[in-house]
Amino acid sequence: VQLVESGGGLVQPGGSLRLACAVSESIDKSVSMGWYRQEQREFVAAITTSTNHTAYAGSVEGRFTIARDRNKNTQYLQMNSLKPDDTAIYSCFYPNMDNIYWGQGPQVTLSS
């Protein structure tokens, strides 16, 4: 299984970015997948595939939105009102019956 991420970059405070994470297999079971940011050692957001229930870290609640496209086996993280503290490598994760897979993570950098 491979996770292919895209969408990182340099953005000014207050700006927005959207990250994407495409999973190379069909997601046909109920799992919780999401995003983790390394610098803060923090799970940012997660979504449960069977219910689309979402959960967020308190630090991003109201600013970030996780969603997924069932047909594309892709999850997204829409990040709005970005702050300097959001600077990090954002790795997506996806579990199946065999393992938990991680993306390498796009870098998100907030310019000063």
N, C-alpha and C positions, 0 to 999 in steps of 0.2 A: 504494500500500500504506500502510495506517495501522496504527500500534501504539497501543493504548489500554491505559493502565496504571491500576492502582488498588492501594490497600492501604497507603499510607504513613501516617505520623502521628507522634504523640508517645508515647514509651514510656519506662518506667523501666529503668535498667540491670538486666540479668538477665531482662528480659521478652522477648516474642516478637511478631513481626509476619509476615504473609504478603503478599507482593507478587504481583500478577498482571499479565500482559501478553498481551492478545489481538491476534492478527494478523488483518488483514482479508482475507487470501487463504488458499486451501487450501495447506497445506505438504505437497507431494507429492514433494519431492526431499530428498536427504540434505544437510542443512545443520547448521552449528553455530550455535546461538543462545544468548543468555544475558544477563548483566547487567554493567553497568559503573557504578562510583560515581565521581562527578566530583571531589569534594574530594580524594580520595586518588589520583586518576588511576590507577585500578586496575580491571582486569577481575576481577570477583568470582567468577563462575561461568559455566559454559557446558555445554550439552548437545547431543549429536549426535543428530539426529532418527532416523536409520536404525538406530542401535545403542543409543540411550539411554545412551551413555557420557557420564560427567560429569567435569568438572574444576573445581577450586576454587583460589582464591588461598590461600596459606598462612595468611593472617590470618583466614580464615573457615572453614578446614577443620575439620570436626567440629561446627560450629555452624550452618552454612547448608546447605540442601538445595535443589537445583534439580530441577524435574520439569516434565513437560508433559502436557497432555491432548490427545491426537491428534484427538479428535472435535471439540474446541472450538478447535483451533488456538491454544491458550493455553499459555504457560509460567508457572511459578510459582517464587517464591523464598521458601522458608520460612526465617525467620531466628530463631534461638533464642539464648539466653544473650547478649543484645545488650549491647554495651559503649559507653561514650561515644565511642570512636574510630570506631564504626560510623555516627555521624552523617554524613549525606551525601544528595545527590540520587542516586537509583538509576535509571539509564536502561537499559531493555532494548534489545537490538539483534537484528536479524533480517536475514540476507542472502538475496537470491535471485539469479537470473542477471543481473539488471540493476543492482542497487544494494545497498547496506547501509543499512537503515532503523533509525532510532533513535526511541525514545520520549522524551517530554519529561522524564519522570522524576518519580516521587513523592518527596517529601521525607521522610526518616526522621530523626527527632530524638530523641536520648536526653536525658532530663531529668536534671538534677543532683540 
